[in-house]
Amino acid sequence: MKHNQFLILVAICICFVTKSFSQKGNYRIQNGLLLEGGITKLDILTDNFITKEGDGFYGGTAATVNIPLKWYDISFGMKIAENNISISGRPTQSSAINEFIDYKLFTVQLPLIIHTKIIEHYITVDAGPMFQYNSKLEINDKSYEDFYINNYSNITAADIYNISQINLNGLIGITLGIKNFKLRAQYVYGFTNIFNKLEKQNLETSGGDSRFKGNQSQIFLGAAIMF
């Protein structure tokens, strides 16, 4: 129910932004709609765990505001992604066998992006803040739940699922193409500590650092159609 309310709020926000930027001024401002999709690559930059980047996919939509005679355009939208990441573990506390445990992370992201016009209608450099609501870390294969996480003596794979679910990111990227079809490459860095909530779980941290810190590192590679 909470997820449904969140998506309704996003839809209202997009409609509001589209309407508010459509006011006529000194320039003939043109509103548009963008649909995009592609692949994601997710990692978490941390000293606590040994991680491996995983592939996923995403889809999104945005309200675009084209401002002629200005050096920038603006867009506000939503990206929904299913991401994957792997964390190194072992089957028993004393095992010398190491395996990567696959986790899944769902994200709903709301970016507000300034598109700097390098060549108008063809190339822009994109940057802006991004609000993120994400799921907890879900283990893909439940048989790995009792594996022990490397760098710690007693923390298991199931112990680290309860990560922070509200985060703030920054986005930078490039968009290129013709007027109505674009290719995009974007990098997202997490300003907030996505592992912050783990510090409140009273985990037994012998063998490793008792402070948990991780910053999201995500790449979007995709294509977009503009209307």
N, C-alpha and C positions, 0 to 999 in steps of 0.2 A: 504494500500500500504506500509506504514511504517513497519507493522508487517511482511509482506512478505520479505521485504529487510532485516529485522533483522534475520529471519530464514535462508535466503540464506547466510548471513554472518556467522552464527553459523556453517552451513554445511561446508563452506570453511575452517573455523578454525579447525574443527575436522579432515578434510582431511590433512591439513597442519601439525597438531600435529602428526598424524599417520605416515606421511612420514618422518618428521624430526627425530622422535625417532627410525626409522627403520634402521639407519645407523649402520653398523657393527663396533665394536670396540674390546675391549678385551673380551667382553662377547657376547654370542649369544642372542641378544635381540629379544624377540618375541612379535609381535603386535597381538592384538585381538579385538574383538567386543563384547560389552556387551549390552543386552537388559533387561530392568527391568520394574517392575510395582508393584503397591500395593496401600495402603491407606495412607492418610495424616491426621494429627491432627494439627490444627492451632489455635494459640492464639496470642494476642498482649499484651505485658506486659506494662501496663500504669496506671497512677494514675488519668488520666482524665476521663475515662469511666469505667463502670462495664462490663466486657467481660466474655464470656463463650466459651470454646474451642469447635470447630466444626470439623466434619469429612469430608474428601474429598477423592480424588483418584489422582494417578499420573502415568505417563509412562515416560520412558527415554531410552537413548542410550548413549554409551560412547566408546571412543577408549582407549584400555588398553595397557599398556606397561609392560611386564614381564621382569625383570632384574635378571637373575640367579646370585647367589653368592653375591647379595646385600641384605640388610635388608629391602628393600622397593620395591614396584611397584608403578606405576603412572597411573592415568587415567584422561581423560578430556572428558566431555560430556555435555549433555543437559537433563534437567528434565522439563516436562510440567505438571502442576497440576491445578486441580480445587479444591479450598479450600473453607471452610465455617467457619464463625465465627459469634457469636451473641453478641449484645450490648444491655444493659438494657435501656428501655424507658418507656414512659407513654403516654396515648392517649391525655391528655390535660395538660396545665401547672400546674393546681392545683390537678390533679388526684392522688389518693393514690394507684391506680392500676398499677402495674409494669409488663411489658412484655419484653421478649427478642426478639429483632428484628434481623432476620437472614440476613446476608450479604454474598455475594460470592466474592472471590478474585482469579483471574487467575494469575498464575506465570509461567514465563519461566526463568529457572535458569541454569547457566553455572558453574559447580564446577570443580576445579582443585584439585585432591585428591592424597595425599600420603598414600599408603596402607602399614602400618608397619606389617611385617610378624611375627606373633606369632608362627604359625605352617604353613610352606609354603604349598600353595595350599588348605589349610583347614580353617585357622583362620587369619584374619587381623584386626588391629585397624586402622580406617580411619580418616583422618583429612585434612582440607584444606579450602581455601577461596572459596566463591561462589558469582558470580555476578548475580544480579536478575533484571529482568524487569517484572513489574506486572501491572495489570489493576487497575482501580479505584475501590473503594468499591461499589458493586452493590447490591441494596436491592432486595431480592428474591421476596417479595410480595409488589407491589407498593402501596397497601392500607396503608402501614405503613410509607409512606414518610413524613407525617405531624405529626407523633408522636414526642414528645419531648424527648431528650436524658437526662437520669438521670445524676445528678451532675451539670446540667446547667439549667438556667431558660428559655432560649429562643432558644437554638440550637435544630434544628429538625433532624430527621434521614437522610433527604436528604442533609443536610448541610455538612456532614462529608465525602461525597463520594470522594472528590478530594484530595486523599492522594499522597504522593511521589511515583513515579512510577519506579525510578531507585534506587536500594539499594545494599549494600554490606553486605554479611553474612559470618559467619563462620560455618563450618560443622565438627562434630565429630560423630563417630559411630563404629559399629563392623559388620564384614561380616564373615559368617561361612558356610561351606558346603563342597561338593566334588569339583573336579576340574572344572567341567562345569556347576554346579548348586549351587547357593548360596542363603542364606537367609540374609536379611540386616535389621539393625535397625540404624537409623541415626537421630541425633538431629541438628537442624539448629537454630542459634541465629543471630538476626539482629543487626549488629554493628551500622548501620545508623538509624536515626529517621524517621520511616515511616510516622509519622504525621507532619513532618516538614512543608509540604506545606500548612497545615491547618492554620498556623500562618499568611499566606499571604492572607487569604480569608476575612479579616475584620469581623470575626464572633463576634456576641454579646455574650460575655463570662461571663455575670453576673451570680453569684451563684457558679462559679467554677474557676479553674485556667486559667489564660489567656495564659499561655505557654503550648503548646501541645508537648507531648513526648511519643513515643511508640516504643518498640523494638519487632520485630517479634520473635515468639517462635513456631517452627514447628517440627513435628516428621514424619519421613518416616518409614513405616514398609512394607517390600515387599520382592520379590524374583527376582533373576536375572539368566539369561542364558548366558553363555560365549562361544564364538566361537573362 
